[in-house]
Amino acid sequence: MINNFKKYLEQTELFDNTKNLRVEEYKHQDILSLEGFEKASKEITSWDGFEQTPLVSLDDLAKQTGVSKLYYKNEHYRFSLKSFKALGGAYAVANLLINKLKEQGIEANSKDLLSGKYKDITSKITVSCATDGNHGKSVAWGASIFGCNCEIFIHSHVSVTREKEIAKYGAIMHRIEGNYDDSVHEASRVANEKGFFTVSDTSYEGYTEVPKDVMQGYTIMVDEALRQMGEKPTHVFLQGGVGGMAAAVVSFIHETYGENSPIFVMIEPTNADCLLQSARNGEPTVVHGDLDTVMAGLSCGEVSLLAWKILEHTTKAFFSIPDEPIAETMKYLASLPNPVVAGESAVAGLAGFMITQFDEEYRKILQLDENSKVLFLGTEGDTDEQIYTELVGKSSQEVLSKA
């Protein structure tokens, strides 16, 4: 199977960021921290339905690629949302409501919100955001369980299935023309006009506090993965997007291991490689165009400023890949003896890793060898069931029925 990925090599681009790396202790506790993780963990693990998601060891693939271990964190089972995003948007909604109650002299927590204790107050609050799908779904879910209103802005490339998945949690939906970044700006404009509270997973000038909560929620996934591995990874392959998930992973691991942190590698779609371009230019860089990619959750042209502060001096390489290997990677995971249902954005890191195996220079830059222990964050399951079925050739139910 691995040989199928050689043909994609010519369509990739790797930016070696080694010269910009800084080997030092973690120093961005003002953005994300282990202390913040402890607070997030206390809240999120108290929610109904919280369970640790599985870590899968891809032993056969490790042998084929000449490394020691490959670990895949399977977020298909995260709450009912099938995505790690459930940890971020909903946590930020809860924190926002808790802070609004605090302004009225009320000390509350997630359990109080879940019980509806203060719904007479929270029901007058509206949260909103722009989304490619999974973040908006998390915000809408959070609003529904914590007792406030929600309006979500989606762009022209978001599938109807993803739109319906968000709307089922009671959110009012707005579809706009343009790409993801256009929807972010429109959501911000309307929020300012109507007095909504924006719960975005990307940060920009003048808007940083809520995205910190979103990213901090993601660190629950990282903590689980490291404990399940029982050993330190030598490499972590990360998906791009605006950089929020990647920054959460890097911050947690960097603060945990300091100067002994593993090698971080960023994978992005060719059409939406804003992190690679930012690394090349030495500053946050906007990528224009429609940003269209099958990796829907990574269809972003503008980096999160907070995330970039964490990533710019810690990520060893930035690697852009075409769409074509995504379906093959999803099919591979679905074909395992214990099948894994993985969405389009979830497999970007694994697809990128498999392509690198066919270029000795890439392997040398990334320091991949027989001792390497690589961690992948499989951030979503079949969050769009129709697209999953089209790409894999069978539904997730059919895939899992053979387990």
N, C-alpha and C positions, 0 to 999 in steps of 0.2 A: 504493500500500500504506500509506503513512504516514497517509493520511486516516482509515484505520480506527481510529486510536488516539485520535482526538478525543473519541469517545464515553465514554472512560474518565476524562476529566478531572474530572468531578464526583465520582468515587469516590476521589480522591487527597487527600492532605494534605501541605503543605509547611511546615516550620518553618525560618524564616530565622534562622540562628545567627550572623549577621554581628557582632552586638554582643559576642559572646564570643570572636571570633577574636583571636589574638595574632600579629602579624607579627614574628617573631624567629627566631634560629637554633635548630636542633634541640637539645634538652637532655635527652632521655630515653635516653641511651646505657646506662643501668643496666638498661633493659628490652630494647631492640633497638638494634643499631648496625651501621655498615658494617664494623667490626672483626669483629663476630659473623657478619656475612654472609660474610666471607672464610673464616672457619673452617668455616661450613656448606657453602660452595661446594666447598672442598677435599675434604670427605667425600662429599657427595652426587654430585658429578661423577665420583667414582671407582666408583660402583655400576654393576653390570652393567645394560645397557639404557638408561643415561642418554643422552638426546638433547634438544636444544633444541626447544621446541614452536613452531608457526608463529604469526606475527602477520599478521592479515588486514586489508587496507585496504578499507573499505566506501565506495568512491568514489561510487557511484551514490546511496547513502543520504545521503552528505554533501551532495551537490548538492540533494537533495530537502528537506533540513532547513536549508539555508542556512549551513552551516559549512564551514571549509576542509578538515578531515580527520577521519575516524573510524577508529580502530584497534581491532581486536578480537583479544585474545590467546587463542588456541585451545588449551585444556588437555585436549582430548579425547585427545591423543596422549602424555600424561604417563605414562611407564612403561607397565605393563599395566593401570593402575587407572583411566584415563580421567578423572583429576582432579588438580588442584594439591595436594590433600590428601596425595598420595603424598610430597610434599616435606617435610611437617611431622611427622605422626605417626611415620613410620618413622625420621626423623632423631632425634626425641626418644627413641625406643626404643634406637637405636644409642648415643646419648649416655648414657642411663641405664645400659646394660650396660657401656660403657667406664668409667664412673665406679665401678660396682660392682667391676670388675676392679682398678681403681686402688686401691680400699680394701684389696685383698689384695696390693698391691705389684706389680701387673701393668700395664705400659704397653701399651695396645692401640689399634687403630683399626678403622674399618669393614671394611677388607680382612681383618683377622684374624678378625672376627666372621663375615664371609661365607665364609671358608675352613673354619669350624668348629673353629678352633685351640683355643678355650677352651669348647667346648660342654659339657664335663663340669661346668663351673661355671655357665654361663648357662642350662643346661637345668633348673636347680633354681630359676630365677627366673620369676615370673609377672607379666605386665603386664596392666592392665585399664583400661577406660574406658567411658563412656557415649557414645552416638553417634546421629545421625540417619541415618548410612550411610557417608559417604565418609571421615570421620576414623577411625571404627572399622575400616574396610577397610584404611586405611593402617597403623594400629597392628598389626592382625592380619598383614598382609603383612610388616611390619618384624619382628615376632616370628618369623615363619616363616623369613625369610632370615637373620636374625641369631642364631637359635638359642635362643629362650626360649619359655615358655608364654604363652597369652593367653586372657582371658575378657572378653567384650563384653556390655554392657547396652544393650538397645534398648527404646524405648517403644511404646505401642500403635499409633501412626500410622506406624511404619516398615514399609514394604512387605515382603512375603515374599521378593520378588526381591532386595531389598537385604540382607536377612538371609542368604540363601543365598550372595550374593556375598562376604560377610564370612566365613561359615563354611567356605568352600572353602579358606581359608588355614589351617585347623586350629584356629580359635578355638572355645572353648566359649561358646555363646550363651545369654543370659538375656533373656527378654521380660517387661517389667513393665507394670502398669497405669499410666495417667497420661500426662504429657507429657514433653518432653525434660528439663526441669529436675528432674522427679521421678526420671528415670533417672540423672541426675548425682548426686543425693543418695544413691540406692540403691547406685550403683557405689562411691561413697566409703565408705559404711557397710561394705559387704562387704570392700572392700580393707583397711580398718582391722582388721576382724575376722579375716581370713585371712592378712594379711601380704603382700597383693599390692602392686605398685607402680603407682599411678595415672598414666596418661599421657593427661591431659585437654587439650583445646584451649581450655578456658576457665579463667580464674584466679579465685580467690576468697580470702577472708581465710585466711591461713595456708598457701596453696598457690599459689606463683607461679613457682618455678624451671623446672619442666618445660614449662609453657605458653610460657615464653620461647623454649625450644628449638623448640617446634612452630611458633611464629610466625616465628622466625628462618629456619627452613627455607623458608617461603613466599617469602622475599625473593629466592630464586633466580629465581622467575618474574618478579619486578619488574625485576631487573637485565637479564634477557633482553629484556623488552619495551622498555625504554628504549634498549638498544643496537640493537634491530631498528628502532625508530622513527627513530633518527638525529637526532632533534630533541626539544626539551622539549615535553611536552603542556601546553596551557593549562588543561585540565580532566581530572579523573579521576572517573568514575562508579563507585561501589563498592557491592557487596552488603553487607547488614548481618550477620545472624546474631548471634553473641556479640561480634563486632567484631574477631576475631583476624586474619582475612585483611586487612581494611581497615587495621588498625593496622600490619601488616607493610608494606603498600603505602605508607601515609603516612609511616612512619618512614624508609624507604629513600629516598623522594623528597625528604622534608623535609631529611634530613641531607645529601643530595646538592646540593640547590638552595638551602637556607636560606631567607632572606627572599624569594627569587624563586620559591618553590614555586608550582605550579599550584593551581587551585581544586578542592577535594575536595567531592563530592556523595554523600551516602549514600542508598541505595535499600533499602526494607524492605517486607515484606508488611504489609498492613493489620492482619492478625490477630497479628502478631508484631513490633511496632515498638518494641522496648525501647530502642533507641538514640535514636529520635526523642523518646520520652517522657522519657528521661534528659536530653536536651538541653533540653527544655522546662522540666523541673523543676530543672535545674542540678545534678543529682546522679544516680548510678546508680539506676534505677527498674525495679522488677520489673513485667512485664506478666503478668497471670494469665489463666486460661482454657485451652482445649485447644490453642491456638496453631496450629490446623490450617490448612495452606496447601499449594498445589501446589508451592510453592518449598520442598521438603522440607528442604534444607540450611540454610534460613534460619528454621526453625521454633523460635525461641529466645525465651524471655521474660526472660532475665537476662543482663546484659552482663558481659563479662570485665573485671574491675577494672583489670588492666594495660592492656588495649586502650583503655579509656575514658580513662586518663591521657593517651594519645597523641592520641585523637580529639577530646576535648571542646573544645579551643581551636584546632583545625586544620581542622575540617569546616565548610564555609560553610553548607550546608543539609542537612536531613534530609527525605526524601520517602517517603511510604508509598503503595503502589499495590495495586490488587486483583489477584486471580489471573488474571482473564480475558485480559489481553493477553499472558500468558506463552506460550501455545500459538501465537498469531499470530507472535510474535517468533521462536520456534523454527522455525516453518514458513518464515518469510522467509529465515533463514540457510540452511535446507536447500534452498531454491529458487535460491540463487545459482549462477552459471555454474561456479564452483568451490565446491561445497556445503560447508557447515560443520555438523557435528553438535554441537548445543549442548543441554545439559540444562536442567531447569526453573530451577535456582538460578543457572545461568551467565548467563542472559539478563536478569536483573532490572535490571541497570544500563542495558542498552540499551533495554529496554521503558520504563523510567522516563524516559530521555532523550527518546524519541519522544513520550511524552505531554506533556512540558514544552513541546514546540514549538507547542502550541495555546493557550498562555497567555502573553501579552506580559509580564505582571508576573513570571511565573516566569523567563522568559528574561532579563529585566532584573536580577532578583536574582542569577541565576547568571552574568550577564555573558556570555551566549552570543551570538556574532555571526559575521559572515563570516570572521573571522580565527581562530576557535576550532579547536583541534586536540584532539580528545577521545579519551581512552584508556579502553577497557572491558576488564575481566579476565574472560574467558569461562572460569570456573573448573572446569567439568566438561563431559564429553560425555554419552553415554547411559548413565549409571551405573545406571539402572534401565531396561533395554531394553524391558520391557513397557509402562511408563508412557510412555516416549519414543514408541513405536509408536502408542499410543492418542492422544497429543496431536498428533503430526505427521501421522499417517495412513499412515505407512510406516516400515519399520525403518531403522536407520542403515546397514545393508548396502545396502538399496535406494537410500537417499539418495546414498551415496558411489559406487554403481555407475555413476552417470551422469557422474561427474567425468571 
